Amino acid sequence: MRWRFFGTGAALVALPFVLNVSWCSLPQARAQFGGAPLTTARATSPSELAEEFDQSIFGAMPQAALSAARKRLTEAVTRKAAAIGRAGVLSEVQCEKLRLAGELDVKRLWDRLDDARQAYIDAGSNGPNDHWEISKMDAWRHQLRFGPFGEDSLFEKTRRRLLSSERGKAWEAHRERDARSTTKITAENACLLECVGRVSRDLYSLVRSPNDGRLGLVTFDKPVEICAGLDFKTRQTVGDGRRAVAFDFNPERQVVAIGENSTKAILVNLATGKEIEIQTGNQQPHAEFSPDGTLLVTGGYGKRAKLWSAASGKHVRDFDAGPFAGGLRPVFSPDGRIVAIGNRNSTTELFDVATGELLRVLHRSQSQELKFDPSGKRLAVTYVNGSLGLWDVASGELIKIADAKAAELYSVDWSPDGKLIATSGRQASVCLWNAENLELVHEIESPEWVICVRFNREGTRLLFAGGAEMRGGERSVRIFAVPE
């Protein structure tokens, strides 16, 4: 398999060959994409076919997953109705009508699922189900994950009918207040997150300034824009004529770093415009400053990450991340003493910054974005296979692994207090995880491709950038907050 690497600032995006599986048998699909284990004998009885159908949607222990999905959707209906009720725009009776409409949507979904299961049984009774449409299974999974609450649902039709002109205005005023919320996102209130803003931008990375509310906006192969906050209005453009793939703010100086779509990293003084070019030797180098601002580490496609003086651009040392070349993403620990280097084609390794000594190897391969927690004691790593790993930095031991049920995970971020982890990727929800045990706290329905997810500095907003997987499609940045 050949991979093309695009430096994104958030992750190195791998584009493998595309396998068309829109039509094949469910057993074949499970074999290709890691579903429930298969038996060698073909299912023929109605009960076996029903179990095969359920396993194709829910995986192992389908009955437990089925019950959990219905409970989750019923709770989601209650929360959605309660959110409108808190705004004071509907009476208790009207909120109850809205809730019942949503529950009827859930019941209708289950009725349709029963009909589809029976159709699968009938088809399988007459021979192998070699022409069952897998895309239908994907649609079932999506609705069972997020609910049948689209524009044509009873819930939405009831909501529109109940929110008359005046009530609609009151609801919009309530949503505007939500957009100014200062409530911190926690495990307890994450289920209340609502979209409070959307900006049409095709971004590959959102980079926070460590000192203020500025954001660096990285669009692949273009100069970097700096905005003052979540209004996404450009205040300064950096690297005119540069083809940026990565970016970072120096925490101590008016200096930024750009990783170019070449082998160069560029140090730029924002006050004077002076530039220092660094020839890193690796294609599409990721670039990150040390917490004290004195050093710059670069990655990119290769076997070695490199350390540079942030003042002069002079080479300090190499970190040998071989033996396999891959997309290298180095990140500093919060105290600046350790650099972790993820390798898109190999394991993650931890090095001593002062000496270059290899400290530990994290024995799990093909990483994407990785980040230390605020204390520096744990490292969260996203992987190509859609999993999230949580590692103990001192021992190099895996604390926990979680399956995000994604085609691929790209991005990860910690909440400022280190209690939540956010992830995003391809054909994945934006997920919030409890950082203690990697239990899933909340899922946000997401576009098919979300390259970057970030908390703001205060922990009151969750932002993610993405949209259509193919370039040229609609992409945007979405902003979520917990209503006050």
N, C-alpha and C positions, 0 to 999 in steps of 0.2 A: 504494500500500500504506500502510495506517495502522498505526502502532506505538503500543502502550501501554508506558510506561516505568515500571518499578518499581525504585526505588533499593534496592540490596541490600547496600551496603557492600562487596560483592565484585565486583559487576558490575551494569550496568543491563540488566534482562532484557527483551528485546523479544519480544512475542507477536504474530506476523503471523497473517494468516488461515490456516486449516488446509486443506491440499489432500489429499483422500483419494485415494491411489493404491494401495490394497491389491490392485486388479486392473488390470493393463495389460500391454502387451507389454514385454519387456526392452529393446528399442531405445527405446521411449517413455520408460521409466524412466531410461535413461542420458541421454537428451536433457534430461530435466527436472532431473536431479540431478548432472550433470557427470561422467558416467562416461566410458568410452572413446569416442573419436571414431567417428561413424557414417558408413557409406557410404550412398550414395543407393539402391543396389540391395539388394533384400531377399535375405538369405541363404537358399539353397535346397538346396545340396549338404550331405551329412552333415558334411564337414570344415568348411564355412563355419558351419553351425549349432553345431558343437562349439566353434569359436572364439568365436562370438557368446555362447554360454553362459559360457565361461571369462572372457571380457572383462567380462561383466556382474557377475561376482563379484570378479575380481582386477584389473580395469582393464587398463592397457597392460602388455605383456609378461607375459601370464598364465602361461606355462610357467615362467618364472623365479620368479614370485610363488608358484606352486604348490609348486615345490621348496623355496623358502625357508620357506613355511608348514609343510610337513611336517618340515623340519629343526628349526624352532623348537618345534613341538609335541613332537617326540621329545626334544629337550633339556629341555623343561619337565617331561616325565615323569621323566627322570633326576633333575632337581633336586627334584621332589616326593618321590620315593622316598628320595633322599639326605637330605632334611630330617628324615624320620622315622628314618632310620638313624643320624643324628648324635645323636639323643636316646637311643640305646642301648636302645630298647625292642624292636627286632627284630634277628634274626640276619642275617648276610650273605645266607644262602639265602632268608630271608623277604623281605628287601629286593629281591632279584632277582625273586622271584615278583611282587612289587608292581610293579616296573618293567615286567615282561613283560605284566602285565595292562593297564597304561597304554598300552603299545605296541600291544596288540591293539585297544584303544579307538580309537587313531589309525588303524590299518588298516581297522577297520570304518567309520570316518568316510569314508575314501577310497573304500571300496566303495560306500557310499551315494551319494557324490558322483558316482561313475561311473554308477550307476543313474539318478540325476537327469539327468545329461548326456544319457544315451541316451533318456530319456523326452522331453527337450526336442527332441532330434533327430527322434524319431518324430512328435511333435506338429507340428514345423515342416515336416516333409516333406509334410504334408497341408494346408498353408496357413499364413498368418501366425500367430505365437504371440501373439495379442492377448489371450489370457485366461490367460497364465502368472502364477501368484500371486507377486507381488513379495515378500510377507512371507517366503516360503520362501527367497528369495535373502538376505534380511537374516539369517535363521537360519543359513544356511550361512556367511555372513561372520563371524558371531559365534563359531561353533564353530571355524572355521579360525583365528580370532584368539586365542581363549582355550583351546580344547581341549574335547573331549567328555567332561569329567571330572565330570559332575554326580552327583547322588545315585544314579542308576540305572546309572552306568558300572561296568565291570568293576573299574576302579581303586578306586572307592569301596567297592564290595562286598567286594573283597579286603582293603582296609585295615580295614574293620570286622570282618571275620572274623579277621584276624591279631591285631588289638588286643583280646585277651581282657580280662577284667575287670581283672586286675592290670596287664597291659601298658597298658590304657587309662588307668589311674590314673597310671602313670609318664609317659605321653604328656601328660596334662593338667598334671602337675607341671612337665614340660619347657616347656609353653606358658606357664605362669605365670612361669617364669624368663625366657622370651623377652619377656614384658611388662615386665620390669625391665631390659631390655638397654640398655647405654650405648654401643653400637656406632654410629658415625656412618655415615650413608647416603652411599655413594659410587657412582660409575659402575661400579666393579668388583663391588660386593656388592648393588646394587639388585635384581638378579634373585632375591635371597633374601628379599625383603621378605615378611612375613607379617602378617596381621591379628591384632592382639593386644588389640583392644578395640572395642566398639561401644556407642554410647549413643543411645537413641531421643530425638532432638531435631529439630525442624523449624527449622533455622537458615538464614539468608541470608548470614551472614558470621561469620567467626572472626577476631578482631583481637588480635594479640599486643601486650602491653606491651613497650616497648623496654628496660625496666629490670629486669624480674623475670619470673616465670613466669605472671603473670596473663593471663587470656584474657577478651576482651569477646565476649559471645554476642548476636548481633543476630538477633532474630526479627522478621520484617516486621510493621510497624505496632504494635509493642509496646515496653514499656520494655526497656532493655538490662540483661542480667545479667552480673556479673563473677564469675569463678571463679578459684581460686588456682592451678589447674593442670589436668592432664588427668583429674582425677576428675570434672570437670564439675558439682561441687556449688556452688551459688550462694552466694557470700559477701556480695554486695551487689547491690542493684537500683538502677539509675540512671534517672531520668526518669520517675517515677511519673506516669501520665496522659499521657505523651508517646507519639507514634506514630513510633518510630524506624525509619529505613531505612539509616542509616550511623552510624559511631562511630569515635572515635580516642582514644588515651591521649596526654596531654601528657608528653613525656619528662623535663621538668624540674620539673613542679609536680603537686600533687594535684588536677589539673583534667582533665576529659574533655570531648569535644565530641560532640554528637548532631546528626545530620542528620535532620530530621523529614519525615514524609509531608505536607509543606506547603511553604512557601517559607522556613521558619525553620531556623536552626542555633542550638543552645543550648550555651553554655559552663556546665559544672557543676563547682563546687568539691566534691570528695568529702568533705572534712573538715567543711565548714560547711553544705553543701547549697545554697549561694547559686547562683542562676542568672543568666546574662546572655543575653537573647534577641537574635539577630541576624537582621534581615530581609534575606535574600540576594537576593530578587527572582526566584529560579529555583525551579521545582518540584523537590522531592526532592533537596536539595543533598547531594552527597558532601562530607565535611569531613575535612581532614587538617592536623595540626600540622607546623610546620617542625622540623627536627632539634634546634634549640636551644630550642624551645618558645615562642618570642616571637611567632610569627605563625600564623594559621590561614588556609588557602585553602579556598574552597568552589566547588563546581560545580553540577550539577543541569541541568535541561532549559533551554537557552537558548543565547545566543551569547557570553556573557561569564562568565568565572570571576572571583572577587573575593578580594582579600587583606584580612585584618583583623588588628587587634591582639589577641593572645591574652589580654592582661591586661584590656583595657577593652572589647573588642568593637567598637572604632571602625574605620571603613573606611579602608584605606590606599590601595589602587588597584585598577583593573580590568585584566584581561587579555582583549583582544579576540580571541576564538577563532572569529569569524564567517568567512565570511558566512552559513553555514547553521546554523540552530538544531539542537541535538541534545543527547543526554545527555552532559554534560561531566564527565570524571573527571580532576581535577588531582592530581599527585603531585610531591613535592619530591625533588630529588637529595639524596644523603647529606650533602653539604656545605651544603645549603640555598641554594645560589646560583641554581639553575635550577628552574623548575616546568614539568613536561611536562603538557599538557592533551590528553587523548584525547577525541574527539568521535564519538559513536555514529553520526552522520550525515555526518561529514566527516573531514578529515585530523587527524593529531596535530601539535601545535605546541609548540615549546620557547621559553620566555620567561626573560628576566633578572629575577630577583626584585627586585633593588634598583631597577631603572629601569622595568620593565614592557616593555622592548624585546623585540620578536619576534626570536629568534635563528635558528631553523631551522624548516622545515616538513618533516615526514616524509610523503612523498607516497604514502600508502596509506590508504584510507578505511575507515570503520565499525569503530572499535576498541571493545574491551570493557576489561577490566582491563589495566593497564600498570604496570611496576615497573622502577626502576633496579637495576642490580647493586650489590653492596656497595661497589665502587670508584667508582661513579657514571659509569663510562666507557661503559657499554652500557645500552640500554633494551630490555626485552622487552615486546612488545605482543601481546595476543590479539585476534583479529578475528572478525567475524560469520560469515565464510565458512569458519571452522574452521581458519584458518592461524595460525601463530605467527611473528612477525617479530622479528628481533634487529637493533638499530640502533646505529650508532656515534654517540655523543652529540656529540663534537667536530665531526664533519663533517656529520652528518645523513644519512649514507649507510646504505643497507640492507646489513647484513653477510650475512644469510642469511634465507631464508623456509622454513618447514617446514609440511607438510600433516598435521594431526592426524587426518584422516579423520573429522571430526566434523560434525554438522549445524550446530553453532555452538560456539565456545569462549567461556567466561565468565571464567575465573580463571587467574592465573599467580602463581608465587612462585619466588624464588631460594633455594637452599640457603645457609646462613650463610657458606660459603667461596666462594660464587659459581661453583661448578663444575657445578652441576646446576640445571635449570629444570623446574618441575612445572606441568602445565596440566590443566584439567578443563573440562567443558562439557556440552552436550546431545547425547545419542546419541554419546558419546565415551568412550574409556578415560581413566582418569587416567594421564597419560604423564610419564615422566622423560626429559629431553633432556640431552645433553652440551652445556654452555654454550659450548664452543669452536666447535663446528661444527653444532649442532642435529641431530646424529645421535640417533635414538631409542635410548635405553638400556634402557627397560623400560616395559611396559604393565601396568596393574592393571585387572582386570575390574571394571566399575563399574555403578552404577544408570544408568537412562536420563537422569537429570538430576543433575548435580553442580555446584552453584553456586559452591563455594569450595574451594580446596586450599591447604594451608599446611604448611611445615616448622615444627617447634618451634625455639626459640632456639638449642638446642644442636646441631640438625641430626641428632638421633637418632630422630625420629619424623616421619611424614608423616600429616597429617590431611586428611580431606575430608568435606564436608557435602552430602548430597543424598538422592535416592531417586526416588519417583514424580514424574513431570513435572507431573501435575495436583495442585493443592492438595487436601489431605484424604487423599492416599495416604500410605503409609508412608515416612518419612524418618528419617535418622539421621546421626550422625557416626561415621566409622570411623577407627581408629588403626592405623597400620602401623609395624613396626620390623624391623630385621635381627637375627636370633637371634645370641646370643653364642657 
